[in-house]
Amino acid sequence: MIIDTVEISNLGLWENLFLKFDKSINIIQGENGVGKTTLLALLYSLFHDSGIIKFTNKNQEAYICMNLHDSKEKLVLKKVYKKGQSGYFVSSFADIKKIARMEENKVFIFSGEFLDYDCQLNTKMIKNAMKLLKNVDMERYFSLAYEGVYMSQGQQSVIQILNLLYLIPSNSILLLDAPFAKVDSKIRNNLIEVMKRLKDVQIILTTTITEETEENVIYLIMQIPAHPTTHSAKN
């Protein structure tokens, strides 16, 4: 599955927000407090109604609308929040059947906080990371020496991220919140290159503002009420 566009109205920090995504990797940058994590949670809530998002304004209608596609068909998912309740809006019986066929188990969300301090990694994770690097021809950019001892936070983060990318099935959507908090800019750029080389996986991740110019960046800013905001990935 690939997310093409998302429109958000009166949810999170936004009165009106429109986003266009690339089919490969999308980097959402912004200062603290602009809603990067909330945005990922909203996207995830369309696939998994797990209570990850709470809509508290019972007097105001809000919605999130997503256009996505896979190799067979296009689909519009719209979730409406009204009077403290939420539900999917569908325009036809055909849309209901499409939603029923949707593989929501191929949408994943992870936070950078899962990269635990002083985590002793196992050999299987190392092997998975090395297999991934070989698959995408990036072995020469990483040093993954492992002797069964505690590793630095940076090395832990790299192996955790690579292992996660290796385990993600094809035709999936991966939402990553602040995965690069514990690595330097060189490693960060190498990890982004690994992600770009993955096939059939769309990645949407968040980072703080950096001085480097990158492709497929969506810049989030604090929205001023009553002024619609449109952003898209830079190609």
N, C-alpha and C positions, 0 to 999 in steps of 0.2 A: 504493500500500500504506500501511496505517496500523498502527503498533504500538499495541496496546491495553494489555497488561500484560506484565511480565517478572518472573520469579522466579529467583533465583540462590541456589545452595547450595554452600558450601565453595569458592568461587572468588573470586579477588582478596582483598579484605579482609573478606568477608562469609561468615558461617556460614549465614545465612538472611536474604534481603532480598526484599521484594515491592514492585514499582513499578507505578503506574497512570499512563498517559500521555494527554494531550489530543491531539486529532487535528490541531491547528494547531502551536503553539509550546510547548515545554517548556524551562524554564530550571532547570538543575541547579546549585545553589549549595552551597558548602562551603569550609571552610578548606583550606589546602594539606595534602596527605597523606591526605585522607579517601577518595580513590579515584575522583574525577570522571573523569579521563582513562581509568582502567582500566575504568570502567563503559562508556564509549563504545566502547572496544576490544572489550569482551565482546559488546556488541550487534552490532558490525560482524562479529565472528568467526562469528556465526550464519549470515551470508549469504556470507561469503568466507572459506574455510578457508585463510588465507594464512600461518598461523603467527604472527599478530600477538599471540596469547595462548599462553603456555607454561604447561602444568600440570605441576608438578614433584613433587607428592606422590603417589607411585605406590601408596601403601597406603590411600588414601582416595578414595571415589567422590564426584564432584562433578557438577553440571549447571547449565545455564542453560536455562530454558523460556520461550518467548515466544508470546503469543497475538496474532495480527494478522489483518487482513482487507483486502480490496479491494472493488470494486463488485460482484464476482461471488460470492465465497466467503470463508469463514473458514478459518484455518490455525493449527495449533499446531506450532511448531518446538521441538524439544528436543534439545540436544546434551549427551551424557554423557561425562564424563572418568573413565576407570578404568584402573588399572595403567599409567599413562603414555601411554595411547592415548585418542583421542576418536572419537566417531561419532554420527550422528543416530539418535534413537529414534523409530520410527514404530509406530502402533498398527494400521494397516490398509493394504491396497494402495491405497485411495483417497487416503490421506495421501501415499503415495509419488508418485502422479500429480500431486497438488497441488504438492508440492515441486519436481517436474520442471518445472512451468509457472511457478514463481515467477521474477519478474524481478529477480534479484539485481544486475543491472547498473544498477538504479535506486536503489541504496543507496550513499551517498557519505559519506566521512569526511574532514575537513580540520582541520588544527591552525592556531592563530593564528600559529605560527611561519612559515607560508608567506608572511606579510606582510613581505617583505624590506625592510631599511633601504636608503635611497637607490635605490629601484627606479624607473627611468624608465618611466612608464606610456605606453601608446600610445592613439591616438585611438579605436580600436575599443572598447577597454575603457571609455573615457569615454562613448561613444555608447551602449553596452550599459547602463551605469549610469543614464544619463539616460532611456533608454527604459523601464527598470524603474520609475523614480520616476514617470514619466508614467502608466504602466499602473496604478499603485496610488494615484495622486493624492497624491504626497508631494513634488513638485518644489519647493514653496516652503520646505521645511524643510532643504534642502541647497544648498550653493554648490560647484559642481564646475568652477570656472574652470581651464582647462588651456592652457598656452602652450608645451608641449614642454620644460619645464624640470623639474629635480628638485623634488619636492614634500615637504612635511612628512610625518612618519610618520603623523600622524593622517589627513591627506587620502589618503595611500596606502592606509591601512587601509580607509577608507570606500569608495573606488573598487574596491578588490579584493573587498570583501564584496558590494557591489552588483553587480559584474560576475559574481561567482560565483552569486548568487541569480538573476540573469537567465538564466544558462546551464543551471541545473538544470531537467531536464524535469519535466513534470507527473506526478502519481502517484508521487512519489519520497519517499525518506526521507533527510534531510540531518543528519549528525552533525557538530557544530562544537565544537571544543575551544578554549576561551578566545579567541574572536574579537575581544573588545572591549578587549584589554590596552592598546592604543595610542590609544584615543579617550576623550574626556571623558564625563561622565554624560549631558549633554544629547544628544550625538550617539548615545550608546549607546541611549538611550530612543527616539530617532527611528528607529534601525536596527531595534529590536525591533518598533516599530509597522509598519515596512515588511514585516517577516517575518510579522506577524499578518495582513496584508492579502493575502498570497500565497494563491492557490487551489491545492488538490490537492498541497501539499507539506507534509509533517510535518517539523518542525525540533526537534531535541534538542540543546541547547547547554549549555556549562558556563561558569560565572563564579565569581569569589570572592564572599564574603558582602558584600552592600551594605545600607545603612540604608533603602533605598527599599522600599516595599511594592509587590509586583508580582503579577500573576495568573499561574497555571500554573507556580508555583515548586515544585521538589522540593528539599528541604533534606537533604543528606547529612551525617551525623555519624559520627565514629569509633565503630564498633560494638563493644560489649563482648561477648566470646565467650559463647556458649550462650544469648543472648537474641535472639529473632527481632525484626526491625525492619521496619515497614511504613511506606511513604511514598506519597503520591499528589500529583498536581498540584492546586493550589488553584484552584477555578473561581470 
